[in-house]
Amino acid sequence: MFYYFHDVKLHGRAFWTHNPHMLYIRAGWRLQLYLSVSTSKVTNKMKFLVVLLATVAFSECVFRVPLIKGKTARQKLQEKGLWEEYRKRFPYRPMNKFIQTGIESMTNDADMSYYGVISIGTPPQSFNVIFDSGSSNLWVPSVSCSSQACQNHNEFNPQDSSTFSTNSESISIQYGTGSMTGYLGTDTVQVGGISVANQVFGLSETEAPFMAEMAADGILGLAFQSIASDDVVPVFANMVSQGLVSQAMFSVYLSSNSEQGSEVVFGGVDSNYYTGEITWIPLTSATYWQIQMDSVTINGQTVACSGGCQAIIDTGTSQIVGPTNDINNMNAYVGASTDQYGDASVSCQNIQSMPDITFTLNGNAFTIPASAYVSETSYGCNTGFGQSSSDLWILGDVFIRQFYTVFDTANQYVGLAPAA
């Protein structure tokens, strides 16, 4: 049965504040529901309180994948004294993955740090993957990969899986400085206790050299099928179509500093990860998780995105990325100095006095402090703003760490709430 809800509370905390949105309630949930109904006999202001009690706890209705916050490629290369050489050879081009060419694309982001474990095959073979809301395909290295980058990672062996099949269709993922090539296969994929049958995924046979420094073995894309290479059905879309999750949504919590504590929740949200209410923002394009951004302001002054722009919520990008002139303007306002590679540094002693930055999304203000947009390491302090030649913005992990993020595929909304 389907209901339209104005407010839903889970164990006394705000869970859903769409007005109105269709929400599927699975029998067995312990939910407190505030139902708004409008008919010829009932006005919009009238509310009915419905209490559903059952023995199945909420934790049994969602599936969780813990994320590890590991060392980034930048950190590892700095420790080896190789960072300067690396960024000359592999310049950061964050917009590559958002260029529609008909071929899956990805960028060489040296600051990616969150990854989780999935398994593929029967018996299962495990892989560390980046859960990437900015792409749509799943791919991992294969044992037939000849590149050095594959030798540093877990590799899938098709011969060890009794459920694997393939028609040898090729796949290519383009990078700013190279590519991954391979072929498509089909097998059972396990994600957070969910077993997805007949999932098509990529097996790499060559990989760009910079992948050798990445902590993750591969990528699990969480964007829409419309941008998937070879029109492959994404993993989460298969979860929904196979009836494996009770709601067509997933949510992401990213911890700020600790290695543990980050999580992807499939099939719902966890109210322990946020405070207040969720603000819902409609997608302007159901390709990536793309929304309307009105402006970027500092102390009430518009410093970027003047007149409005488009932004993508992307768990697979580490920084907040925007047009070069806008990013330079933001860095200048906060007192940062930008080098030839676009990295902007500040004095670590100035962080406490640096201003907040407000991103207004579809009329809603989301503010992040300097402690969130400046990263501090033993090598100094840098802002988390990246330059690009596109007018499109990316709100990556620097932004998502501050706001628990819900991705509603059925209704095509993004939900944001202050992270707890």
C-alpha positions in Angstrom: 0.0 0.0 0.0 1.2 3.5 -0.7 0.5 6.7 1.4 1.3 10.4 0.9 3.0 11.8 4.0 3.6 15.3 5.2 5.8 14.3 8.1 7.2 11.0 9.2 9.1 10.4 12.5 11.3 7.5 13.2 11.6 6.7 16.9 10.9 10.3 17.8 13.2 11.9 15.2 12.5 13.6 11.9 12.8 11.1 9.1 10.9 12.5 6.1 9.7 16.0 5.4 8.7 16.0 1.8 5.4 17.8 0.9 4.0 15.7 -0.6 6.0 12.7 -1.7 5.1 9.1 -2.2 6.7 6.8 0.3 6.4 3.1 0.5 5.9 1.8 4.1 6.9 -1.8 4.6 4.9 -3.8 7.1 7.0 -4.4 10.2 8.5 -1.0 10.5 8.2 0.8 13.8 7.3 4.2 12.5 5.2 7.1 13.7 3.5 8.7 10.8 1.8 12.1 10.4 -0.5 11.7 7.4 -1.9 14.7 5.4 -4.9 13.9 3.3 -6.9 16.1 1.0 -10.3 14.9 -0.3 -13.8 16.4 -0.7 -14.5 15.7 2.9 -11.1 16.3 4.5 -9.1 19.6 4.3 -5.3 19.9 3.8 -4.9 21.1 7.4 -6.4 17.9 8.9 -3.9 15.3 10.1 -4.3 11.8 11.1 -1.8 10.1 13.5 -1.0 6.6 12.4 1.1 4.4 14.6 2.5 1.2 13.2 4.1 -1.2 15.7 5.8 -4.5 14.8 8.6 -6.7 15.9 11.0 -5.9 13.0 13.3 -3.1 13.9 14.3 -0.4 11.4 17.8 -1.6 11.3 16.5 -4.7 9.5 14.9 -2.7 6.7 18.1 -0.9 5.5 21.5 -2.2 4.5 24.7 -0.6 5.5 28.2 -0.5 4.0 30.9 0.9 6.4 33.4 3.2 4.7 37.0 3.4 5.6 38.7 6.8 5.4 42.2 5.8 4.3 45.3 7.6 3.2 44.9 9.5 0.0 47.2 9.1 -3.0 48.5 12.6 -2.3 49.5 11.7 1.3 51.2 8.5 0.2 53.1 10.2 -2.6 54.2 13.1 -0.3 55.5 10.6 2.2 57.6 9.1 -0.6 58.7 12.5 -1.9 57.0 11.8 -5.3 54.0 14.2 -5.1 55.6 17.0 -7.3 56.5 14.6 -10.0 53.1 12.9 -9.9 51.0 16.0 -10.3 53.1 17.2 -13.2 52.6 13.8 -15.0 48.9 13.5 -14.0 47.3 16.9 -13.7 44.0 17.0 -11.9 41.0 17.5 -14.3 38.0 17.1 -12.1 35.4 17.6 -14.9 36.5 14.8 -17.1 34.0 12.3 -15.6 31.1 14.7 -16.4 31.8 15.1 -20.2 29.2 13.2 -22.2 31.1 11.4 -24.9 29.3 8.0 -24.9 32.3 6.5 -23.1 32.5 6.3 -19.3 34.9 8.8 -17.9 36.7 9.3 -14.6 39.2 11.8 -13.1 42.4 11.1 -11.3 41.5 12.5 -7.9 44.5 12.2 -5.6 42.5 13.2 -2.6 39.9 10.5 -2.6 39.9 8.7 0.8 36.6 6.9 1.4 36.1 3.3 0.2 34.0 0.3 1.2 34.1 -3.4 0.6 31.9 -5.4 -1.8 32.2 -8.9 -3.2 31.6 -10.4 -6.6 31.0 -14.0 -7.6 30.4 -17.4 -6.1 32.2 -17.9 -3.8 32.6 -14.2 -3.2 35.8 -12.3 -4.1 36.2 -9.0 -2.2 37.1 -5.6 -3.5 37.6 -2.1 -2.0 35.5 0.3 -4.1 34.7 4.0 -4.2 30.9 4.5 -3.9 30.7 7.2 -6.6 27.4 9.2 -7.1 29.1 10.9 -10.1 29.3 7.8 -12.3 27.1 4.8 -13.0 29.2 1.7 -13.8 30.7 -0.9 -11.5 34.2 -2.0 -12.4 37.1 -3.8 -10.8 40.5 -5.1 -11.9 40.7 -8.6 -13.5 43.4 -11.2 -13.4 44.0 -10.7 -17.1 45.0 -7.0 -16.5 48.6 -6.4 -17.7 49.1 -2.9 -16.1 51.2 -2.3 -13.0 48.3 -0.5 -11.4 46.3 -3.8 -11.3 49.1 -5.6 -9.6 48.7 -3.3 -6.6 45.1 -4.2 -6.2 42.7 -7.1 -5.8 41.8 -8.8 -9.1 38.7 -10.7 -10.1 39.2 -14.2 -11.4 36.2 -15.3 -13.5 37.3 -18.9 -13.4 36.9 -19.0 -9.7 33.2 -18.0 -9.8 30.6 -20.5 -10.7 28.0 -17.8 -11.5 30.1 -15.7 -13.9 29.2 -15.2 -17.5 30.4 -12.9 -20.3 29.8 -12.1 -24.0 33.2 -10.3 -24.1 31.7 -6.9 -24.9 34.4 -4.3 -24.4 34.3 -1.3 -22.0 36.5 1.8 -21.9 36.8 4.4 -19.2 38.6 7.5 -20.2 40.8 9.5 -17.7 42.5 12.9 -18.1 45.8 11.2 -18.6 45.0 7.7 -19.8 42.3 5.1 -19.8 41.0 1.8 -18.4 40.0 -0.8 -20.9 38.5 -4.2 -20.4 35.3 -6.2 -21.0 31.9 -6.7 -19.4 30.8 -9.7 -17.3 27.8 -10.7 -15.3 27.8 -12.1 -11.8 26.3 -11.9 -8.4 27.4 -8.8 -6.5 27.1 -8.5 -2.7 26.8 -5.0 -1.2 26.2 -4.5 2.5 24.4 -7.8 2.9 22.4 -7.3 -0.3 22.9 -10.0 -3.0 22.3 -8.5 -6.4 21.8 -11.1 -9.1 22.9 -10.8 -12.7 24.8 -7.6 -12.3 26.8 -6.5 -15.3 30.2 -5.0 -14.4 33.5 -4.1 -16.0 36.7 -6.1 -15.7 39.8 -4.0 -16.4 42.6 -5.4 -18.6 44.6 -2.2 -18.7 44.6 0.8 -16.3 46.2 4.2 -16.3 49.4 4.4 -14.3 48.1 6.8 -11.6 45.6 4.1 -10.4 48.6 2.3 -8.8 48.5 4.9 -6.0 44.8 4.7 -5.4 43.6 2.9 -2.2 40.5 1.5 -3.9 40.5 -1.3 -6.4 37.6 0.0 -8.4 34.4 2.1 -8.6 30.8 1.4 -7.8 28.7 4.1 -9.6 25.5 5.4 -8.0 24.3 7.8 -10.7 21.6 7.1 -13.2 21.5 4.5 -16.1 21.2 7.3 -18.6 25.0 8.0 -18.3 26.2 4.4 -17.9 28.7 3.1 -20.4 27.1 0.5 -22.7 23.7 1.3 -21.1 24.5 -1.0 -18.2 21.9 -1.1 -15.4 23.6 0.4 -12.2 23.9 -1.7 -9.1 21.4 0.4 -7.1 18.8 0.3 -9.9 19.0 -3.5 -9.8 18.6 -3.5 -6.0 15.3 -1.6 -6.6 14.0 -3.6 -9.5 14.8 -6.9 -7.7 12.9 -5.8 -4.6 16.0 -5.9 -2.4 15.4 -2.5 -0.7 12.2 -1.2 0.7 12.7 2.4 -0.5 14.4 3.6 -3.7 16.9 5.7 -1.9 20.3 5.6 -0.4 22.1 7.9 1.9 25.7 8.8 2.8 27.4 9.9 6.0 31.1 10.9 5.8 33.1 11.3 8.9 35.4 14.3 9.2 38.6 13.0 10.7 38.3 9.5 12.0 39.1 6.5 9.8 35.9 4.7 11.0 32.3 5.9 11.2 31.5 6.7 7.6 28.7 4.8 5.9 26.4 4.3 2.9 22.9 3.2 3.8 20.9 1.5 1.1 17.1 1.5 1.3 16.5 4.5 3.6 18.2 6.9 6.1 19.6 6.8 9.6 18.4 9.7 11.7 21.4 9.2 14.1 23.6 10.8 11.4 21.9 14.2 11.2 20.2 16.9 13.2 17.1 18.9 12.4 15.1 18.2 9.3 16.0 17.1 5.8 15.8 19.7 3.1 14.7 18.3 -0.2 16.0 19.7 -3.5 14.6 18.6 -6.9 17.0 17.4 -9.5 17.4 19.5 -12.6 18.8 16.5 -14.5 18.4 12.8 -13.7 21.8 11.9 -15.2 24.1 12.8 -12.4 22.7 14.1 -9.1 22.4 17.6 -10.5 20.6 20.5 -8.8 20.2 24.3 -9.0 22.7 26.4 -7.1 21.7 30.1 -6.7 24.9 31.6 -5.4 28.0 31.3 -3.3 28.4 34.0 -0.7 30.9 35.1 2.0 29.7 37.6 4.6 26.7 38.3 2.5 28.7 39.1 -0.6 28.3 37.0 -3.7 31.7 35.6 -4.6 30.8 32.9 -7.1 27.9 31.5 -9.1 26.4 34.9 -9.6 23.0 34.7 -11.3 22.8 30.9 -10.6 24.5 27.8 -11.9 24.2 24.0 -11.9 25.9 21.8 -9.3 26.4 18.0 -8.9 26.4 16.3 -5.6 29.3 13.9 -6.0 30.6 11.4 -3.4 33.3 10.5 -5.9 35.0 13.9 -5.9 37.0 15.0 -2.9 36.8 18.8 -3.3 34.3 21.5 -4.1 35.0 22.3 -7.8 33.9 25.3 -9.8 34.9 27.6 -12.7 38.5 28.8 -12.4 37.6 32.5 -12.0 35.0 31.7 -9.3 37.3 29.4 -7.4 40.1 32.0 -7.6 37.7 34.6 -6.2 36.7 32.4 -3.3 40.3 31.6 -2.5 41.2 35.3 -2.6 38.3 36.2 -0.2 39.5 33.7 2.4 43.1 34.8 2.1 44.5 31.8 0.2 47.5 31.8 -2.3 47.1 29.6 -5.4 50.0 27.9 -7.0 50.5 26.9 -10.7 48.6 23.6 -10.2 45.5 25.3 -8.7 46.3 24.2 -5.1 45.5 27.1 -2.7 47.3 27.3 0.6 46.6 29.3 3.8 48.4 29.9 7.1 47.2 27.2 9.5 47.2 29.8 12.2 44.5 31.7 10.4 41.8 29.0 10.1 39.9 30.1 13.2 39.5 33.6 11.8 38.6 32.7 8.2 35.0 33.3 7.1 32.2 30.8 6.6 31.0 30.1 3.0 27.3 29.8 2.1 26.1 27.8 -0.8 22.4 28.5 -1.6 20.8 25.6 -3.3 17.3 26.0 -4.8 16.6 28.8 -2.2 18.1 27.0 0.8 21.3 28.1 2.5 24.0 25.6 3.4 27.0 27.1 5.3 30.3 25.5 5.9 33.0 26.8 8.2 36.7 27.2 7.5 37.5 24.2 9.6 35.5 22.2 7.0 36.9 23.6 3.8 40.6 23.8 4.9 42.5 20.6 5.3 45.5 20.5 7.7 48.4 18.1 7.3 52.0 17.9 8.2 52.7 19.5 4.8 50.6 22.6 5.5 47.0 23.8 5.1 45.1 23.9 1.8 41.5 24.9 0.9 39.3 22.2 -0.6 38.4 24.2 -3.7 39.3 22.8 -7.2 39.4 24.7 -10.5 37.8 23.6 -13.7 37.2 25.0 -17.2 33.5 24.2 -17.0 30.6 26.2 -15.7 29.3 23.1 -13.9 30.0 22.9 -10.1 30.8 19.8 -8.1 29.9 19.6 -4.4 32.2 16.8 -3.3 33.3 15.4 0.0 34.3 18.7 1.4 30.6 19.7 1.2 29.1 16.2 2.0 31.0 15.8 5.2 29.0 18.7 6.6 25.6 17.5 5.4 24.1 14.0 5.6 23.0 13.4 2.0 20.0 11.4 0.8 19.7 10.3 -2.8 16.0 9.6 -3.8 16.0 7.9 -7.1 12.2 7.3 -7.3 11.2 11.0 -6.9 14.5 12.4 -8.2 15.4 14.6 -5.2 18.5 15.1 -3.1 18.0 15.5 0.7 20.4 17.4 2.9 20.6 17.8 6.6 23.3 19.0 9.0 25.5 16.1 9.9 25.4 15.0 13.5 
